[in-house]
Amino acid sequence: MPTLRLSYFDIKGSRGQVARLAFELGGVAFEDARLNFADFTARKESFPYGALPILEVDGTVIAQCNGINRYVGKLCNLYPSDAVQAALCDETMDAIEDVSHKVSPTLFLKDEDEKKRAREALVEGPLPVFLKRLAARLEARGGEYFADGRLTVADLKVFVWIRSLQLGVLDHVPTTLVATHAPSLVAHHDRVWANPKIRAHYE
Ligand SMILES: N[C@@H](CCC(=O)N[C@@H](CS)C(=O)NCC(=O)O)C(=O)O
């Protein structure tokens, strides 16, 4: 097994969290390097795209979270070997990136009223539309998992995002949004959460 170091912010969510969960499930040892914002700022220019996560594999630096997720998924038997199932797994992970790009601009708004308006606009349209579409893709594949008929990194990626919505990480986005528009994604979240290794990671 190579020497693995994952560098990400010290939060249990967002783009670096999927690889952490996959390593846990796969029982693969890795260094979980957690950076605070000062560390990140000091080292930003050294990262390939000036952003996290990065994964070092025997010293080779891999950037871009979904590329990292695919690599870690392969190491941890959480990525399909069938090409079509792999494409469905990738589709799901890229879809979560798409919606994250819609939300990201609201993260840095300093004015609270402006942030509230921007979040309410997301809740009025883009978020429910996306949730319904994502749920439809899950349901079309049987309703349990997004690819390969089993847990893959795609499920972990969706789980991390749905968890953040349900925990109210985004102010002005109701924690009931997912249950209201996409109950099958709540059931999917709970299916992943029922895994004792996942629960142990958070508890
Ligand atoms: N496309 C990149 C986006 C990476 C990204 O934006 N990461 C955020 C944290 S989730 C970050 O490092 N933000 C700080 C910055 O860009 O200065 C990926 O998929 O990994």
The ligand as an SDF file (V2000), in Angstrom:
LIG
                    3D

 20 19  0  0  0  0  0  0  0  0999 V2000
  -12.5050   21.8860   -8.2700 N   0  0  0  0  0  0  0  0  0  0  0  0
  -11.8440   21.7490   -6.9940 C   0  0  0  0  0  0  0  0  0  0  0  0
  -12.3950   22.8120   -6.0560 C   0  0  0  0  0  0  0  0  0  0  0  0
  -11.5860   22.8790   -4.7760 C   0  0  0  0  0  0  0  0  0  0  0  0
  -12.0570   23.9790   -3.8520 C   0  0  0  0  0  0  0  0  0  0  0  0
  -12.6550   25.0020   -4.2550 O   0  0  0  0  0  0  0  0  0  0  0  0
  -11.7910   23.7640   -2.5730 N   0  0  0  0  0  0  0  0  0  0  0  0
  -12.1460   24.7230   -1.5740 C   0  0  0  0  0  0  0  0  0  0  0  0
  -12.4970   24.0160   -0.2660 C   0  0  0  0  0  0  0  0  0  0  0  0
  -13.8690   22.8970   -0.4410 S   0  0  0  0  0  0  0  0  0  0  0  0
  -10.9580   25.6210   -1.2850 C   0  0  0  0  0  0  0  0  0  0  0  0
   -9.8340   25.1660   -1.1800 O   0  0  0  0  0  0  0  0  0  0  0  0
  -11.2500   26.9250   -1.1270 N   0  0  0  0  0  0  0  0  0  0  0  0
  -10.2750   27.8890   -0.7590 C   0  0  0  0  0  0  0  0  0  0  0  0
   -9.7550   28.6900   -1.9180 C   0  0  0  0  0  0  0  0  0  0  0  0
  -10.0490   28.3330   -3.0790 O   0  0  0  0  0  0  0  0  0  0  0  0
   -9.0230   29.6690   -1.6540 O   0  0  0  0  0  0  0  0  0  0  0  0
  -12.0540   20.3330   -6.4580 C   0  0  0  0  0  0  0  0  0  0  0  0
  -12.9680   19.6660   -6.9400 O   0  0  0  0  0  0  0  0  0  0  0  0
  -11.2920   19.8840   -5.5960 O   0  0  0  0  0  0  0  0  0  0  0  0
  1  2  1  0
  2  3  1  0
  2 18  1  0
  3  4  1  0
  4  5  1  0
  5  6  2  0
  5  7  1  0
  7  8  1  0
  8  9  1  0
  8 11  1  0
  9 10  1  0
 11 12  2  0
 11 13  1  0
 13 14  1  0
 14 15  1  0
 15 16  2  0
 15 17  1  0
 18 19  2  0
 18 20  1  0
M  END
$$$$
